[in-house]
Amino acid sequence: MELRSITNFSSLIPIGPLLPETPATPRSIIDIFPKSDSYTSLYSILSTIYSQQWAVISFTGQETSAGYEKYLQFPNATVGALAKTIVNQSDTDDTKMYKIEQWVQDNIKYVSDTSNYGVDELWVYPTVTLRKKSGDCIANFEEIYTKKGLTRVGDLKVGDEVLSYDFNEGKYVYKPIVKIWEKGYLPGKRVHFRNGSTNVLTNNHPMLARTNQQGKSIYEKTYLKDMDLSKWYTRKIPLATHIPYEIHDVEWLTEGLCFVLGHYLAEGWHDVGGSIYTSGYAIPEYIQPILDAHNIPYTFIEGEDDKCPRVRFLDSDFKKFLRIQKINSFDIHMEEWLFALPENKLKAILNGHKLGDGHDSNYPDKRGFISNKQYVHSTSSYEFAQDIQRIALQLGFSFHIWKQMFHGGAGDKKDGKHPIWRLTYNPKSHFLQNHGYEGLSEVSIKKIEDLPLIEMRDFEVADTHNFISKNGNLLHNCEDGAFLMHSLALSAGISPEKLRTYGGLVYADQWGLTTGGHAWTSYKRSIDNEWVITDWCYWATDTPLSERQPMSEDYKYIDDYFYVQAGRTVETPYANKVRYAYNEDKGSMFNVMV
């Protein structure tokens, strides 16, 4: 550390508050200021410093023993052979770098450094990246949580905000999708979990596998094909227990009418003439009073010939609403807007359904054993079973789902084509236990089933690099490209002094509202010796290197914590090399050594 004067000055910056104790992990000059100060206000402060000709503290980068340079594989036979297929020996350095960047953009994906919050992955070696670069995908028909509600993977767009989990903060967050890869048709794997849920993935899809037996769970990125299913703890992955959602109430749909809706989804039907009914012995006590209070027209039909009492809904807007929610007992799927109702109304839907198609389950079995199960919902509709589970996750709990093939009920033709799904609530379930992260529990993989070719996609979630599927399973995504790009450039004959791989902070959306940790490679182009960014993921571009703005002027890239060159890692805890990386050639008002 050294104190340098820009020019003659009449006052000094108060340096005491700017000198915290040396942090355990690399930090930037931005961290010195209160978190309430925005990035813009920080530069306003620095501008004021300059305009008033104050002295400035210069914190120079120092080599560290962190050893991140080990992830550069040069020389390496595999990487070298690949480099020869991408570039020509006669290409200029600028041409070589551009070709390498575009190849990596088209083939490789990013993996985050999240080791500081219990998920041990950091970066992988380039040869591992090459070996794993294909097939880490999820089926297009799978649904995941986004800020707009559930969205099919095949309908996701760059910029969509995906529900994710920040292990560092211990909370759910929304993060944007920064890139999507269409992977075509690949062999699928249906992963069966102990709570009855499934996901269709590829063999190389990364999971977050538990690695320890006791204490707060520690997860490590593990490819599906490498999951160890022989131990009780290594087969576990994180499971959501309380999905956040944005509430959008609908005034006319009261709590009472939500209860009627739930009962109709359990016991209702409509005939060929268009009449709509719901039935049950509890109709007079529970359903009729609600319909009367809301002036919903209906006809009550006494039970006869072993039939339950029932009501026939007469023409009304409520009747039209009910018709949309249910085709028949095997085809029930609530409209998306219903899941944004307040919790009391979602509870009413479940309670209405339980009245019609539920039962208490806390009774002795054939062995005389009384379990901790409290009650069970039943439905012949797979989609509605998923809807019930989704409501539970939004209310802060979850069900165990199991499929009963031969049940003796309606639709059972002894052919196994019309099963019933049973959803059991057990307040002491392992699927509801906290393992160190608020709002998360765990679920074990039961088995993995081979499937034929299925249309797949992969996508990159900013910063947290995970997403939550409809059934609550927290899944990982993406792979690494920075060190591969850097290693390929070295193998192509580009000077080590013209290459750096940075670890730092970037904006993750075009509006500058979200930031994310990221790694990117920077290249000093030959035409003007300016450092320019060669990225493959967050802000990938095919703009020629000669037309790109210098890294110091690209404000999507905010700050760095360190950078890597061949043979060394340089920590930059209090110097922003992104903004002032050009100083070694031109100098700047901050006199930062690079």
Sequence and secondary structure as in RCSB ss.txt:
>XXXX:A:sequence
MELRSITNFSSLIPIGPLLPETPATPRSIIDIFPKSDSYTSLYSILSTIYSQQWAVISFTGQETSAGYEKYLQFP
NATVGALAKTIVNQSDTDDTKMYKIEQWVQDNIKYVSDTSNYGVDELWVYPTVTLRKKSGDCIANFEEIYTKKGL
TRVGDLKVGDEVLSYDFNEGKYVYKPIVKIWEKGYLPGKRVHFRNGSTNVLTNNHPMLARTNQQGKSIYEKTYLK
DMDLSKWYTRKIPLATHIPYEIHDVEWLTEGLCFVLGHYLAEGWHDVGGSIYTSGYAIPEYIQPILDAHNIPYTF
IEGEDDKCPRVRFLDSDFKKFLRIQKINSFDIHMEEWLFALPENKLKAILNGHKLGDGHDSNYPDKRGFISNKQY
VHSTSSYEFAQDIQRIALQLGFSFHIWKQMFHGGAGDKKDGKHPIWRLTYNPKSHFLQNHGYEGLSEVSIKKIED
LPLIEMRDFEVADTHNFISKNGNLLHNCEDGAFLMHSLALSAGISPEKLRTYGGLVYADQWGLTTGGHAWTSYKR
SIDNEWVITDWCYWATDTPLSERQPMSEDYKYIDDYFYVQAGRTVETPYANKVRYAYNEDKGSMFNVMV
>XXXX:A:secstr
 EEE SS  SS    GGG     SS   GGGGS TTS HHHHHHHHHHHHHTT  EEE   EEES  GGGG   S
 HHHHHHHHHHS TTS HHHHHHHHHHHHHHH       GGGTB      HHHHHHH S   EETT EEEETTEE
EEGGG  TT EEEEEETTTTEEEEEEEEEEEEEEEEEEEEEEETTS EEEE TT EEEEE  SSSS  EEEEEGG
G  TTSTTTTEEEEESS        TTS HHHHHHHHHHHHHEEE TTS EEEE TTIIIIIHHHHHHTT  EEE
E   TT   EEEE SSHHHHHHHHHEEETTEE   GGGGGS HHHHHHHHHHHHHHHEEE  S  TTS   S  E
EEEES HHHHHHHHHHHHHHT   EEEEES  SSTT  SSSSS EEEEEE TT GGG  SSSTTEEEEEEEEEEE
EEEEEEEEEEETTT EEEBTTSBEEE     HHHHHHHHHHTT  GGGEEEEEEEEE STTS  EEEEEEEEEE 
TTT  EEEE SSTT     GGGS  GGG TTEEEEEEEEETTEEEE SS  HHHHTTHHHH  TT    
